[in-house]
C-alpha cells in the first residue's frame, strides 16, 4: 500500500459553524454541486456521525464513481470523512479555526491509500495534489455564496423551515435585529426536507444555470 498526501488551506468570511453546517447539509450536493454529484443517499445518521452514499464524477476522471462516506465530528473543530470505494481508500481531516468574530480558516488534509508498490508514490503524489485542488477549488467557490447568504439571513433571525419571523408576519424589522452577532449552532444531524434518508436525492436536471446566490440576487 502507498499513501498519497495533500493539504489545502482556505479562508472564509463567516464563522466556522456555518461552514460545518454546509458540510453536513447533504441535500445541497445535487443542487449546488449538480456538475459533480448525480445522487446522494443518507444510509444512516445519528448525533455527530453520518454514513452517506455518493454518486459522483471527478472533473479529471472520465467515469462515474460510487463512494460510501462515513463522516463524524472528532471534536468541535475537527471533522473526519472516510471514503470507501472498490479500489481506493480516502481519509479526509477538516480542521476549522476561528480567525475573527465573522471569519474562519479551513485546513484540509487528504490521504489516499492505494494497493500499489512504494515506487509509485513519488510519481503519483504530485498528480494527486493537483487532482485534489482541481476538485476542491470549484466546489469551494460554489459553496461560498451559500455560506455567506446563510450567515447574512441568520443575523436577521432566520430559522430553518421557519424563515424570518417579522417577514413572515409582515411586520417592520426590529431595530435591534442584526445589530449584534447571533451565534450559529452546530446541531447535528441536519434536518432534511427530502427523502434523502431512505430513497436518496437525485440531481433533478442534467443541465442548469447558476441562480439564487450571486450578488445579482441580493
Backbone as CSV, one residue per row, in Angstrom:
resi,resn,N_x,N_y,N_z,CA_x,CA_y,CA_z,C_x,C_y,C_z
1,UNK,0.831,-1.199,0.000,0.000,0.000,0.000,0.868,1.253,0.000
2,UNK,0.412,2.275,-0.702,1.057,3.582,-0.630,0.010,4.608,-0.177
3,UNK,0.460,5.699,0.413,-0.425,6.768,0.873,-0.017,8.065,0.201
4,UNK,-0.937,8.662,-0.543,-0.701,9.943,-1.197,-1.310,11.040,-0.338
5,UNK,-0.529,12.072,-0.077,-0.953,13.119,0.868,-1.097,14.461,0.163
6,UNK,-2.112,15.226,0.556,-2.269,16.595,0.069,-2.878,17.442,1.181
7,UNK,-2.628,18.723,1.123,-3.218,19.642,2.100,-3.648,20.920,1.392
8,UNK,-4.745,21.478,1.872,-5.310,22.693,1.295,-5.779,23.584,2.438
9,UNK,-5.512,24.872,2.345,-5.987,25.849,3.320,-6.834,26.893,2.604
10,UNK,-7.906,27.326,3.263,-8.760,28.343,2.664,-9.432,29.156,3.764
11,UNK,-9.586,30.452,3.523,-10.264,31.343,4.464,-11.702,31.563,4.019
12,UNK,-12.568,31.833,5.018,-13.982,32.049,4.734,-14.496,33.192,5.601
13,UNK,-15.277,34.087,4.992,-15.794,35.251,5.713,-17.128,34.956,6.387
14,UNK,-17.125,33.907,7.194,-18.263,33.579,8.041,-17.745,32.664,9.154
15,UNK,-18.466,32.496,10.239,-17.998,31.627,11.325,-17.848,30.180,10.875
16,UNK,-16.981,29.451,11.556,-16.730,28.063,11.178,-17.972,27.195,11.373
17,UNK,-18.882,27.596,12.277,-20.103,26.818,12.481,-20.969,26.793,11.222
18,UNK,-20.949,27.879,10.457,-21.711,27.921,9.208,-21.081,26.992,8.169
19,UNK,-19.752,26.955,8.137,-19.051,26.068,7.212,-19.335,24.612,7.573
20,UNK,-19.327,24.300,8.859,-19.625,22.936,9.305,-21.049,22.553,8.924
21,UNK,-22.001,23.470,9.127,-23.388,23.220,8.710,-23.437,22.886,7.221
22,UNK,-22.690,23.644,6.421,-22.668,23.442,4.977,-22.166,22.041,4.617
23,UNK,-21.106,21.589,5.284,-20.566,20.258,5.003,-21.550,19.149,5.382
24,UNK,-22.363,19.374,6.410,-23.286,18.335,6.863,-24.639,18.395,6.160
25,UNK,-24.872,19.427,5.360,-26.120,19.537,4.614,-25.985,18.764,3.308
26,UNK,-26.340,17.493,3.318,-26.164,16.643,2.131,-27.127,16.989,1.000
27,UNK,-28.272,17.564,1.328,-29.282,17.817,0.300,-28.800,18.795,-0.769
28,UNK,-27.881,19.680,-0.423,-27.458,20.691,-1.396,-26.489,20.128,-2.441
29,UNK,-25.982,18.914,-2.229,-24.940,18.387,-3.110,-25.400,18.257,-4.560
30,UNK,-26.602,17.722,-4.773,-27.070,17.523,-6.150,-27.712,18.781,-6.731
31,UNK,-27.790,19.847,-5.925,-28.290,21.113,-6.422,-27.151,22.078,-6.666
32,UNK,-26.530,22.531,-5.589,-25.412,23.466,-5.691,-24.255,22.862,-6.484
33,UNK,-23.998,21.567,-6.286,-22.877,20.888,-6.955,-23.382,19.892,-7.994
34,UNK,-24.377,20.300,-8.775,-25.004,19.375,-9.721,-24.041,18.878,-10.796
35,UNK,-22.944,19.613,-11.024,-21.969,19.164,-12.011,-21.121,18.002,-11.492
36,UNK,-21.111,17.808,-10.183,-20.231,16.806,-9.578,-20.987,15.598,-9.017
37,UNK,-22.227,15.825,-8.546,-22.971,14.747,-7.893,-24.281,14.483,-8.634
38,UNK,-24.556,13.207,-8.923,-25.802,12.855,-9.591,-26.848,12.307,-8.622
39,UNK,-26.404,11.792,-7.488,-27.356,11.275,-6.494,-26.654,11.181,-5.139
40,UNK,-27.428,11.360,-4.089,-26.914,11.265,-2.724,-27.955,10.553,-1.874
41,UNK,-27.514,9.594,-1.091,-28.428,8.900,-0.181,-27.783,8.770,1.193
42,UNK,-28.511,9.198,2.204,-28.044,9.030,3.574,-28.469,7.636,4.037
43,UNK,-27.501,6.781,4.271,-27.787,5.406,4.685,-28.190,5.365,6.152
44,UNK,-27.459,6.096,6.982,-27.768,6.161,8.407,-27.079,7.379,9.004
45,UNK,-27.664,7.947,10.039,-27.050,9.076,10.728,-27.607,9.184,12.137
46,UNK,-26.775,9.708,13.021,-27.205,9.902,14.401,-26.187,10.779,15.106
47,UNK,-26.692,11.712,15.885,-25.827,12.601,16.669,-24.758,13.258,15.786
48,UNK,-23.496,12.855,15.962,-22.407,13.546,15.260,-21.774,12.697,14.161
49,UNK,-22.516,11.718,13.583,-21.955,10.912,12.500,-23.003,10.682,11.413
50,UNK,-22.507,10.345,10.218,-23.393,10.112,9.080,-22.715,9.179,8.090
51,UNK,-23.458,8.214,7.582,-22.994,7.319,6.536,-23.761,7.664,5.269
52,UNK,-23.030,8.070,4.227,-23.644,8.580,3.000,-23.163,7.802,1.791
53,UNK,-24.061,7.636,0.827,-23.723,7.005,-0.443,-23.742,8.095,-1.518
54,UNK,-22.593,8.316,-2.155,-22.452,9.389,-3.131,-22.237,8.831,-4.531
55,UNK,-22.938,9.395,-5.497,-22.723,9.089,-6.907,-22.113,10.344,-7.519
56,UNK,-20.848,10.265,-7.910,-20.133,11.472,-8.286,-19.244,11.259,-9.500
57,UNK,-18.769,12.399,-10.021,-17.847,12.378,-11.154,-16.778,13.422,-10.918
58,UNK,-15.531,12.990,-10.914,-14.412,13.910,-10.753,-14.124,14.570,-12.100
59,UNK,-13.781,15.864,-12.124,-13.557,16.562,-13.404,-12.451,15.977,-14.264
60,UNK,-11.507,15.218,-13.659,-10.418,14.670,-14.449,-10.486,13.150,-14.606
61,UNK,-11.572,12.550,-14.121,-11.736,11.096,-14.242,-12.957,10.832,-15.116
62,UNK,-12.793,10.137,-16.261,-13.855,10.039,-17.272,-14.936,8.995,-17.002
63,UNK,-15.255,8.731,-15.739,-16.343,7.807,-15.464,-16.934,8.128,-14.097
64,UNK,-18.184,7.712,-13.894,-18.875,7.961,-12.639,-18.377,6.998,-11.569
65,UNK,-18.428,7.456,-10.328,-17.973,6.651,-9.205,-19.044,6.618,-8.122
66,UNK,-19.052,5.550,-7.363,-19.914,5.441,-6.194,-19.019,5.323,-4.973
67,UNK,-19.248,6.175,-4.003,-18.416,6.169,-2.806,-19.301,6.171,-1.572
68,UNK,-18.973,5.343,-0.618,-19.669,5.348,0.665,-18.779,6.082,1.659
69,UNK,-19.353,7.096,2.280,-18.579,8.017,3.104,-19.104,8.002,4.533
70,UNK,-18.203,7.747,5.457,-18.544,7.826,6.881,-17.898,9.088,7.440
71,UNK,-18.716,10.022,7.911,-18.222,11.284,8.444,-18.618,11.420,9.909
72,UNK,-17.743,12.017,10.690,-18.056,12.252,12.092,-17.225,13.414,12.626
73,UNK,-17.718,14.033,13.684,-17.006,15.126,14.330,-16.099,14.546,15.413
74,UNK,-14.800,14.613,15.180,-13.831,14.158,16.176,-13.900,15.045,17.412
75,UNK,-14.055,16.347,17.173,-14.289,17.336,18.218,-14.916,18.548,17.530
76,UNK,-15.297,19.601,18.249,-15.986,20.728,17.612,-15.198,21.430,16.506
77,UNK,-13.894,21.185,16.414,-13.078,21.850,15.399,-12.421,20.879,14.429
78,UNK,-12.857,19.626,14.444,-12.217,18.611,13.607,-13.267,17.623,13.103
79,UNK,-13.433,17.565,11.782,-14.342,16.615,11.153,-13.546,15.622,10.316
80,UNK,-13.887,14.350,10.410,-13.237,13.317,9.619,-14.250,12.703,8.662
81,UNK,-13.796,12.443,7.416,-14.608,11.753,6.421,-13.772,10.636,5.819
82,UNK,-14.323,9.435,5.819,-13.630,8.261,5.293,-14.418,7.727,4.111
83,UNK,-13.792,7.777,2.917,-14.432,7.339,1.680,-13.950,5.925,1.348
84,UNK,-14.904,5.029,1.172,-14.563,3.643,0.866,-15.067,3.299,-0.536
85,UNK,-14.159,3.125,-1.468,-14.506,2.738,-2.827,-14.047,1.318,-3.098
86,UNK,-14.256,0.844,-4.336,-13.857,-0.511,-4.689,-12.334,-0.667,-4.718
87,UNK,-11.643,0.418,-5.071,-10.189,0.342,-5.182,-9.496,1.246,-4.171
88,UNK,-9.971,2.463,-4.044,-9.267,3.438,-3.224,-9.875,3.568,-1.832
89,UNK,-9.066,4.111,-0.934,-9.476,4.394,0.436,-9.000,5.809,0.736
90,UNK,-9.947,6.739,0.902,-9.608,8.146,1.097,-10.012,8.595,2.487
91,UNK,-9.074,9.227,3.193,-9.337,9.803,4.514,-9.147,11.311,4.450
92,UNK,-10.159,12.046,4.904,-10.108,13.498,4.913,-10.236,14.013,6.345
93,UNK,-9.379,14.951,6.697,-9.448,15.603,8.002,-9.649,17.095,7.780
94,UNK,-10.803,17.594,8.208,-11.118,19.010,8.108,-10.882,19.658,9.473
95,UNK,-9.996,20.631,9.513,-9.720,21.360,10.744,-10.255,22.777,10.592
96,UNK,-11.083,23.197,11.544,-11.707,24.516,11.493,-11.152,25.384,12.621
97,UNK,-10.839,26.624,12.321,-10.348,27.533,13.346,-10.943,28.917,13.145
98,UNK,-11.227,29.583,14.247,-11.783,30.928,14.216,-10.657,31.935,14.022
99,UNK,-10.792,32.822,13.057,-9.778,33.849,12.806,-10.285,35.244,13.144
100,UNK,-11.612,35.405,13.250,-12.242,36.676,13.607,-13.678,36.352,14.018
101,UNK,-14.390,37.302,14.623,-15.780,37.015,15.016,-16.646,36.520,13.865
102,UNK,-16.360,36.974,12.639,-17.148,36.552,11.491,-16.265,35.976,10.387
103,UNK,-15.243,35.239,10.771,-14.341,34.638,9.771,-13.690,33.395,10.344
104,UNK,-13.236,32.518,9.449,-12.595,31.281,9.887,-11.629,30.787,8.819
105,UNK,-10.883,29.776,9.181,-9.968,29.116,8.258,-10.277,27.624,8.259
106,UNK,-10.215,27.022,7.076,-10.392,25.576,6.925,-9.082,24.991,6.428
107,UNK,-8.594,24.011,7.140,-7.364,23.312,6.763,-7.741,21.858,6.499
108,UNK,-7.565,21.425,5.257,-7.975,20.077,4.846,-6.760,19.218,4.529
109,UNK,-6.674,18.072,5.195,-5.649,17.065,4.901,-6.336,15.874,4.246
110,UNK,-5.749,15.370,3.157,-6.334,14.233,2.451,-5.277,13.162,2.236
111,UNK,-5.644,11.937,2.554,-4.742,10.799,2.405,-5.440,9.722,1.586
112,UNK,-4.865,9.435,0.441,-5.406,8.404,-0.446,-4.525,7.168,-0.352
113,UNK,-5.130,6.052,0.012,-4.392,4.792,0.145,-4.708,3.903,-1.054
114,UNK,-3.632,3.444,-1.728,-3.781,2.640,-2.938,-2.939,1.367,-2.836
115,UNK,-3.432,0.254,-3.381,-2.674,-1.011,-3.347,-1.620,-1.056,-4.448
116,UNK,-0.584,-0.218,-4.277,0.483,-0.137,-5.272,1.843,-0.214,-4.582
117,UNK,2.880,-0.626,-5.309,4.241,-0.645,-4.739,4.702,0.773,-4.376
118,UNK,5.639,0.884,-3.450,6.100,2.170,-2.935,6.720,3.053,-4.017
119,UNK,7.270,2.451,-5.050,7.937,3.238,-6.080,6.963,4.166,-6.823
120,UNK,5.650,3.890,-6.728,4.658,4.726,-7.402,4.352,6.011,-6.621
121,UNK,4.694,6.053,-5.352,4.344,7.199,-4.510,4.938,8.504,-5.052
122,UNK,6.226,8.487,-5.357,6.889,9.697,-5.822,6.309,10.179,-7.142
123,UNK,5.893,9.252,-7.985,5.323,9.597,-9.278,3.900,10.142,-9.149
124,UNK,3.097,9.511,-8.289,1.675,9.817,-8.239,1.306,10.960,-7.292
125,UNK,2.120,11.223,-6.288,1.733,12.219,-5.295,1.561,13.629,-5.877
126,UNK,2.438,14.112,-6.759,2.185,15.432,-7.379,0.889,15.463,-8.179
127,UNK,0.569,14.352,-8.858,-0.676,14.268,-9.621,-1.862,14.303,-8.675
128,UNK,-1.741,13.590,-7.567,-2.806,13.556,-6.565,-3.082,14.947,-5.993
129,UNK,-2.032,15.711,-5.737,-2.211,17.064,-5.210,-2.944,17.961,-6.200
130,UNK,-2.642,17.807,-7.479,-3.335,18.598,-8.497,-4.807,18.172,-8.601
131,UNK,-5.058,16.868,-8.495,-6.419,16.367,-8.568,-7.265,16.892,-7.414
132,UNK,-6.707,16.885,-6.207,-7.470,17.346,-5.046,-7.799,18.828,-5.149
133,UNK,-6.855,19.622,-5.630,-7.113,21.046,-5.806,-8.124,21.277,-6.929
134,UNK,-8.042,20.464,-7.981,-8.965,20.582,-9.108,-10.400,20.326,-8.662
135,UNK,-10.573,19.453,-7.694,-11.902,19.170,-7.152,-12.297,20.223,-6.122
136,UNK,-11.387,20.556,-5.220,-11.704,21.435,-4.099,-12.084,22.842,-4.551
137,UNK,-11.319,23.416,-5.466,-11.488,24.822,-5.850,-12.892,25.145,-6.364
138,UNK,-13.423,24.423,-7.369,-14.767,24.776,-7.858,-15.860,24.495,-6.838
139,UNK,-15.711,23.421,-6.058,-16.718,23.106,-5.042,-16.744,24.191,-3.968
140,UNK,-15.566,24.661,-3.560,-15.478,25.746,-2.582,-16.146,27.008,-3.130
141,UNK,-15.870,27.329,-4.382,-16.453,28.525,-4.996,-17.974,28.415,-5.106
142,UNK,-18.478,27.212,-5.314,-19.924,27.019,-5.376,-20.564,27.158,-4.001
143,UNK,-19.859,26.717,-2.967,-20.395,26.769,-1.603,-20.316,28.155,-0.976
144,UNK,-19.292,28.928,-1.321,-19.035,30.197,-0.641,-20.242,31.140,-0.635
145,UNK,-20.903,31.397,-1.781,-22.054,32.311,-1.752,-23.185,31.820,-0.848
146,UNK,-23.403,30.491,-0.790,-24.445,29.942,0.056,-24.119,30.147,1.527
147,UNK,-22.857,29.960,1.881,-22.449,30.183,3.268,-22.625,31.643,3.672
148,UNK,-22.220,32.556,2.795,-22.347,33.977,3.091,-23.808,34.390,3.216
149,UNK,-24.652,33.841,2.327,-26.077,34.150,2.404,-26.672,33.570,3.688
150,UNK,-26.261,32.373,4.036,-26.741,31.745,5.266,-26.403,32.620,6.470
151,UNK,-25.179,33.108,6.543,-24.751,33.926,7.668,-25.497,35.254,7.682
152,UNK,-25.735,35.806,6.509,-26.443,37.091,6.407,-27.865,36.978,6.943
153,UNK,-28.613,35.985,6.472,-30.009,35.863,6.910,-30.093,35.350,8.344
154,UNK,-29.069,34.593,8.782,-29.048,34.127,10.174,-29.010,35.317,11.128
155,UNK,-28.239,36.335,10.769,-28.163,37.530,11.601,-29.479,38.306,11.614
156,UNK,-30.333,38.066,10.628,-31.642,38.712,10.585,-32.702,37.915,11.345
157,UNK,-32.300,36.784,11.919,-33.227,35.983,12.706,-33.767,34.763,11.996
158,UNK,-33.133,34.346,10.911,-33.602,33.191,10.139,-33.573,31.907,10.964
159,UNK,-34.600,31.054,10.768,-34.657,29.731,11.382,-35.002,28.723,10.296
160,UNK,-34.336,27.567,10.323,-34.619,26.529,9.329,-36.086,26.134,9.361
161,UNK,-36.672,25.987,8.173,-38.056,25.564,7.991,-39.072,26.573,8.546
162,UNK,-38.596,27.737,8.999,-39.496,28.764,9.526,-39.311,30.111,8.844
163,UNK,-38.082,30.374,8.377,-37.818,31.661,7.750,-37.485,32.723,8.781
164,UNK,-37.876,33.963,8.515,-37.622,35.094,9.406,-38.966,35.583,9.924
165,UNK,-39.132,35.603,11.234,-40.443,35.839,11.839,-41.098,37.146,11.416
166,UNK,-40.379,38.261,11.488,-41.037,39.538,11.196,-41.384,39.682,9.709
167,UNK,-40.651,38.956,8.838,-41.007,38.960,7.415,-42.242,38.090,7.190
168,UNK,-42.277,36.933,7.850,-43.451,36.067,7.742,-44.714,36.780,8.220
169,UNK,-44.562,37.576,9.264,-45.701,38.266,9.869,-45.962,39.635,9.246
170,UNK,-45.128,39.977,8.220,-45.271,41.256,7.533,-45.199,42.428,8.508
171,UNK,-44.219,42.373,9.391,-44.017,43.443,10.364,-42.737,44.204,10.053
172,UNK,-42.599,45.356,10.647,-41.394,46.158,10.479,-40.221,45.455,11.134
173,UNK,-39.057,45.541,10.517,-37.860,44.918,11.069,-37.527,45.519,12.428
174,UNK,-37.344,44.704,13.458,-36.954,45.226,14.777,-35.640,45.985,14.695
175,UNK,-35.527,47.068,15.437,-34.339,47.918,15.355,-33.065,47.203,15.775
176,UNK,-33.190,46.245,16.696,-32.000,45.557,17.196,-31.643,44.308,16.383
177,UNK,-32.444,43.979,15.362,-32.210,42.762,14.587,-30.973,42.931,13.713
178,UNK,-29.982,42.086,13.928,-28.758,42.140,13.148,-27.713,43.084,13.713
179,UNK,-28.016,43.769,14.827,-27.054,44.712,15.395,-25.988,44.017,16.235
180,UNK,-26.289,42.823,16.733,-25.315,42.043,17.495,-25.188,40.660,16.858
181,UNK,-24.038,40.025,17.037,-23.805,38.726,16.435,-24.671,37.663,17.094
182,UNK,-25.351,36.898,16.267,-26.182,35.794,16.743,-25.428,34.498,16.487
183,UNK,-25.099,33.787,17.537,-24.298,32.570,17.406,-25.014,31.528,16.559
184,UNK,-24.276,30.905,15.638,-24.818,29.840,14.803,-24.432,28.494,15.428
185,UNK,-25.398,27.691,15.850,-25.068,26.416,16.497,-24.693,25.334,15.487
186,UNK,-24.030,24.300,15.969,-23.810,23.086,15.184,-24.742,22.031,15.769
187,UNK,-25.888,21.874,15.154,-26.928,20.985,15.660,-27.064,19.799,14.712
188,UNK,-26.419,18.688,15.066,-26.406,17.504,14.209,-27.340,16.433,14.751
189,UNK,-27.920,15.618,13.835,-27.813,15.710,12.371,-28.657,16.835,11.808
190,UNK,-28.298,17.324,10.616,-29.036,18.384,9.962,-30.412,17.861,9.537
191,UNK,-31.461,18.614,9.843,-32.803,18.204,9.437,-32.951,18.303,7.920
192,UNK,-33.725,17.396,7.344,-33.901,17.373,5.889,-35.376,17.524,5.529
193,UNK,-35.628,17.921,4.289,-36.998,18.089,3.805,-37.281,17.209,2.588
194,UNK,-36.356,16.288,2.281,-36.488,15.413,1.118,-36.366,13.954,1.569
195,UNK,-36.644,12.991,0.675,-36.480,11.565,1.028,-35.030,11.099,0.928
196,UNK,-34.069,11.973,1.190,-32.649,11.636,1.062,-32.244,10.519,2.021
197,UNK,-32.966,10.394,3.128,-32.613,9.394,4.148,-32.874,7.972,3.651
198,UNK,-33.944,7.755,2.937,-34.308,6.403,2.528,-34.116,6.161,1.030
199,UNK,-34.657,7.048,0.218,-34.648,6.836,-1.227,-33.473,7.507,-1.925
200,UNK,-32.909,8.518,-1.301,-31.866,9.288,-1.944,-32.419,10.556,-2.562
201,UNK,-31.531,11.456,-2.958,-31.948,12.725,-3.544,-31.150,12.947,-4.822
202,UNK,-31.737,12.587,-5.985,-31.003,12.667,-7.252,-30.943,14.086,-7.798
203,UNK,-30.032,14.288,-8.738,-29.961,15.543,-9.464,-31.215,15.651,-10.329
204,UNK,-31.941,16.757,-10.203,-33.226,16.888,-10.872,-33.086,17.245,-12.339
205,UNK,-32.003,17.933,-12.717,-31.818,18.356,-14.099,-30.407,18.030,-14.561
206,UNK,-30.277,17.600,-15.811,-28.954,17.338,-16.367,-28.201,18.627,-16.640
207,UNK,-28.957,19.686,-16.982,-28.347,20.979,-17.226,-29.076,22.023,-16.393
208,UNK,-28.362,23.038,-15.969,-28.957,24.068,-15.147,-28.168,25.349,-15.324
209,UNK,-28.568,26.385,-14.610,-27.842,27.652,-14.611,-27.602,28.059,-13.160
210,UNK,-26.563,28.848,-12.936,-26.239,29.277,-11.585,-27.146,30.440,-11.193
211,UNK,-28.111,30.184,-10.320,-29.010,31.236,-9.866,-29.200,31.124,-8.359
212,UNK,-29.618,32.217,-7.747,-30.049,32.159,-6.363,-29.083,32.672,-5.336
213,UNK,-27.768,32.614,-5.586,-26.820,33.017,-4.570,-25.885,34.127,-5.011
214,UNK,-25.891,34.484,-6.287,-24.991,35.515,-6.763,-25.365,36.900,-6.274
215,UNK,-24.471,37.874,-6.471,-24.716,39.233,-5.998,-25.945,39.838,-6.670
216,UNK,-26.259,39.384,-7.896,-27.416,39.938,-8.604,-28.724,39.553,-7.949
217,UNK,-28.690,38.528,-7.068,-29.912,38.082,-6.393,-30.113,38.808,-5.072
218,UNK,-29.173,39.640,-4.649,-29.307,40.341,-3.363,-30.483,41.316,-3.411
